Amino acid sequence: MRSERIPEISLEGFQVVSGEMFTYVPRTTAPTCTIWYNSISFGKRSLAALNNCDHVLIKVHPQKKSLLVCPITEKDKDSVRWKANSREPNSRKIECKQFTSDLFKTWDWKSDHVYRTTGKIVSADNMIMLLFDFKKPESWKFRSKP
């Protein structure tokens, strides 16, 4: 067995990165919203935060790079079915290329990337809603299936 020497390096110039700079928010505990160039989806915790309602109204704030998701009935003309048709409350990927491609352009995002952020429960006018702030989203290059 040949033994190889481990190279010795200098530690000069390296700085310790404070542990406080790293945060981990498990996706299982926080509502999430993921946006592709042609679609949008919400995590199971998003559905749970709004009591697994079937339909929502999605509002966008272009300057603040935020989405607001409000529970509503399917009778509202702007309602979006965000829940999959299954026994278990599951989200579904919602096709909406006109909306998301405009969003990518407005927010100056790369069309070959996916963007995700966590949301928080907020209220306004006695209504519980989810607010998703996309000012500093997690993003990665989209890999299409072969």
Buried (B, 14 or more C-beta within 10 A) or exposed (E): EEEEEEEEEEEEEEEEEEEEEEEEEEBEEBBBBBBBBBBBBBBBBBBEBBEEBBBBBBEBEEEEBBBBBBBBEEEEEEBBEBBEEEEEBEBBEBEBEEBBBEBBEEBEBEEEBBBBBBBEEEEEEEEEBBBBBBEEBEBEEEEEEE
